């Protein structure tokens, strides 16, 4: 039985059913092994529904997918970027600093089971690793992906404040005297960037509000 706290799954099951179908439709382009495809989806769903997660959940994937759909015409390799979506936070432990590396390795392992092309797997891994620093990349798809991943920073204050409260819950193992300096470092990292969003698509939409949100959270810490 799934724990009660995974409210999203019960409130909006159709949303996650859509994500599942996106995953299945994509993987069936490369493999006819539906048993393995179903198993890999269940593994993804289970990881993102872990009780220790509050922000890095299936809801995050759904929001990220919506951002990417809006700019699909600007994406060169849609299949790869969707694989990056599903696997970029598949491993997430707030007490570890190698989540991106482990997620990228897991993506490689699982996608090979479905005959996903090696060059696309390599690109997927690079996109996942790019979410660690969110620095500008020479690959435009990667910049779009990391920008979409940071879109929450530029949402209205109510959504943004809910986001950082969820992040705080994920780091609840740390007391304030340990958490706050680390969080301030993250906020200052983004504020110190010339541009938080590397692509004009996201810069024009989110940059100003993102900086306002980051500064406001920093002042409230």
FIMI-400520 format. One record per residue (C-alpha): x, y, z; residue in one letter; chain. Coordinates in nm, 3 decimals. Example, Ala and Ser with C-alpha at 12.3 -4.5 7.8 and 13.67 -1.06 7.14 Angstrom:
residues 2
      east     north        up   rest   kette
     1.230    -0.450     0.780      a       A
     1.367    -0.106     0.714      s       A
***
This chain:
residues 221
      east     north        up   rest   kette
     0.000     0.000     0.000      x       A
     0.133     0.343    -0.093      x       A
     0.181     0.582     0.200      x       A
    -0.084     0.848     0.253      x       A
     0.157     1.138     0.206      x       A
     0.184     1.076    -0.170      x       A
    -0.122     1.295    -0.221      x       A
    -0.047     1.388    -0.581      x       A
    -0.096     1.034    -0.704      x       A
    -0.446     1.017    -0.558      x       A
    -0.555     1.371    -0.634      x       A
    -0.452     1.384    -1.001      x       A
    -0.389     1.028    -1.122      x       A
    -0.465     1.124    -1.483      x       A
    -0.168     1.362    -1.479      x       A
     0.072     1.083    -1.397      x       A
    -0.104     0.842    -1.631      x       A
    -0.018     1.090    -1.905      x       A
     0.348     1.087    -1.802      x       A
     0.347     0.709    -1.805      x       A
     0.202     0.707    -2.156      x       A
     0.465     0.953    -2.275      x       A
     0.734     0.720    -2.140      x       A
     0.578     0.409    -2.292      x       A
     0.518     0.568    -2.631      x       A
     0.877     0.688    -2.647      x       A
     1.034     0.359    -2.544      x       A
     0.820     0.156    -2.782      x       A
     0.993     0.341    -3.065      x       A
     1.313     0.158    -2.969      x       A
     1.198    -0.169    -2.812      x       A
     0.905    -0.408    -2.838      x       A
     0.974    -0.553    -2.492      x       A
     0.670    -0.415    -2.315      x       A
     0.744    -0.608    -1.998      x       A
     1.077    -0.428    -1.956      x       A
     0.923    -0.094    -2.050      x       A
     0.653    -0.138    -1.786      x       A
     0.910    -0.244    -1.529      x       A
     1.125     0.062    -1.596      x       A
     0.826     0.293    -1.563      x       A
     0.727     0.133    -1.231      x       A
     1.083     0.187    -1.111      x       A
     1.070     0.554    -1.210      x       A
     0.731     0.602    -1.045      x       A
     0.845     0.433    -0.725      x       A
     1.160     0.644    -0.699      x       A
     0.982     0.975    -0.753      x       A
     0.709     0.876    -0.504      x       A
     0.959     0.807    -0.225      x       A
     0.836     0.935     0.111      x       A
     1.146     1.150     0.160      x       A
     1.068     1.353    -0.151      x       A
     0.855     1.665    -0.137      x       A
     0.965     1.867    -0.440      x       A
     1.154     1.620    -0.662      x       A
     0.840     1.418    -0.732      x       A
     0.623     1.319    -1.025      x       A
     0.464     1.663    -0.999      x       A
     0.805     1.814    -1.076      x       A
     0.831     1.591    -1.383      x       A
     0.484     1.694    -1.494      x       A
     0.566     2.064    -1.458      x       A
     0.894     2.017    -1.642      x       A
     0.719     1.832    -1.923      x       A
     0.473     2.119    -1.964      x       A
     0.760     2.367    -1.993      x       A
     0.932     2.154    -2.257      x       A
     0.614     2.102    -2.459      x       A
     0.581     2.480    -2.492      x       A
     0.923     2.504    -2.659      x       A
     0.924     2.170    -2.843      x       A
     0.971     2.343    -3.179      x       A
     1.311     2.468    -3.058      x       A
     1.432     2.125    -2.942      x       A
     1.648     1.926    -3.184      x       A
     1.641     1.586    -3.014      x       A
     1.305     1.546    -2.840      x       A
     1.349     1.178    -2.756      x       A
     1.672     1.237    -2.568      x       A
     1.546     1.536    -2.374      x       A
     1.240     1.337    -2.260      x       A
     1.468     1.059    -2.137      x       A
     1.661     1.323    -1.946      x       A
     1.335     1.443    -1.795      x       A
     1.243     1.103    -1.656      x       A
     1.588     1.015    -1.526      x       A
     1.744     1.346    -1.416      x       A
     1.626     1.311    -1.053      x       A
     1.559     0.939    -1.047      x       A
     1.824     0.910    -0.775      x       A
     1.779     1.174    -0.508      x       A
     1.922     1.168    -0.158      x       A
     1.942     1.505     0.019      x       A
     2.242     1.387     0.221      x       A
     2.448     1.298    -0.088      x       A
     2.616     1.517    -0.349      x       A
     2.642     1.262    -0.630      x       A
     2.273     1.232    -0.721      x       A
     2.324     1.360    -1.075      x       A
     2.610     1.120    -1.140      x       A
     2.411     0.824    -1.009      x       A
     2.101     0.930    -1.202      x       A
     2.304     0.955    -1.523      x       A
     2.452     0.610    -1.466      x       A
     2.108     0.465    -1.402      x       A
     1.977     0.625    -1.721      x       A
     2.259     0.462    -1.917      x       A
     2.194     0.122    -1.763      x       A
     1.817     0.130    -1.817      x       A
     1.811     0.286    -2.163      x       A
     2.053     0.026    -2.292      x       A
     1.793    -0.239    -2.202      x       A
     1.562    -0.075    -2.456      x       A
     1.816    -0.041    -2.739      x       A
     1.820     0.336    -2.707      x       A
     2.103     0.460    -2.934      x       A
     2.438     0.501    -2.761      x       A
     2.490     0.856    -2.891      x       A
     2.154     0.957    -2.745      x       A
     2.236     0.789    -2.414      x       A
     2.561     0.986    -2.397      x       A
     2.373     1.310    -2.462      x       A
     2.111     1.220    -2.203      x       A
     2.381     1.163    -1.944      x       A
     2.538     1.501    -2.021      x       A
     2.201     1.673    -1.983      x       A
     2.143     1.508    -1.647      x       A
     2.491     1.605    -1.526      x       A
     2.431     1.962    -1.645      x       A
     2.154     2.000    -1.384      x       A
     2.419     1.993    -1.114      x       A
     2.554     2.342    -1.190      x       A
     2.307     2.476    -1.449      x       A
     2.591     2.650    -1.631      x       A
     2.569     2.746    -1.998      x       A
     2.639     2.459    -2.235      x       A
     2.747     2.449    -2.597      x       A
     2.445     2.228    -2.672      x       A
     2.119     2.421    -2.709      x       A
     1.897     2.128    -2.608      x       A
     2.090     2.101    -2.284      x       A
     2.043     2.471    -2.215      x       A
     1.670     2.438    -2.280      x       A
     1.652     2.140    -2.046      x       A
     1.835     2.304    -1.758      x       A
     1.636     2.624    -1.807      x       A
     1.310     2.430    -1.791      x       A
     1.437     2.255    -1.478      x       A
     1.479     2.598    -1.315      x       A
     1.147     2.740    -1.431      x       A
     1.007     2.716    -1.077      x       A
     1.246     2.994    -0.973      x       A
     1.060     3.238    -1.198      x       A
     0.705     3.146    -1.101      x       A
     0.486     3.369    -0.886      x       A
     0.581     3.404    -0.521      x       A
     0.316     3.165    -0.392      x       A
     0.442     2.883    -0.613      x       A
     0.803     2.971    -0.544      x       A
     0.756     2.980    -0.168      x       A
     0.583     2.641    -0.180      x       A
     0.884     2.511    -0.373      x       A
     1.144     2.621    -0.119      x       A
     0.930     2.490     0.168      x       A
     0.920     2.152    -0.005      x       A
     1.296     2.163    -0.052      x       A
     1.337     2.239     0.318      x       A
     1.133     1.928     0.401      x       A
     1.360     1.719     0.183      x       A
     1.653     1.848     0.389      x       A
     1.472     1.811     0.722      x       A
     1.751     1.587     0.848      x       A
     1.961     1.905     0.880      x       A
     1.890     2.163     1.155      x       A
     1.860     2.529     1.056      x       A
     2.214     2.617     1.158      x       A
     2.338     2.369     0.898      x       A
     2.069     2.410     0.634      x       A
     2.051     2.788     0.608      x       A
     2.419     2.850     0.516      x       A
     2.394     2.584     0.247      x       A
     2.072     2.726     0.111      x       A
     2.219     3.077     0.107      x       A
     2.513     2.943    -0.092      x       A
     2.274     2.798    -0.351      x       A
     2.074     3.121    -0.377      x       A
     2.388     3.331    -0.414      x       A
     2.517     3.089    -0.677      x       A
     2.218     3.166    -0.898      x       A
     2.214     3.537    -0.817      x       A
     2.582     3.556    -0.909      x       A
     2.518     3.428    -1.260      x       A
     2.514     3.680    -1.543      x       A
     2.202     3.498    -1.659      x       A
     2.014     3.232    -1.466      x       A
     1.843     3.124    -1.788      x       A
     2.073     3.053    -2.080      x       A
     1.814     3.064    -2.358      x       A
     1.614     3.370    -2.455      x       A
     1.303     3.149    -2.445      x       A
     1.325     3.120    -2.068      x       A
     1.524     3.435    -1.992      x       A
     1.254     3.663    -2.125      x       A
     0.984     3.471    -1.940      x       A
     1.140     3.404    -1.600      x       A
     1.466     3.594    -1.533      x       A
     1.330     3.908    -1.364      x       A
     1.087     3.725    -1.136      x       A
     1.343     3.457    -1.054      x       A
     1.591     3.714    -0.926      x       A
     1.320     3.883    -0.721      x       A
     1.220     3.550    -0.567      x       A
     1.576     3.446    -0.488      x       A
     1.654     3.780    -0.323      x       A
     1.335     3.768    -0.120      x       A
     1.402     3.415     0.005      x       A
     1.759     3.514     0.089      x       A
     1.632     3.807     0.297      x       A
     1.390     3.580     0.483      x       A
     1.644     3.313     0.575      x       A
***
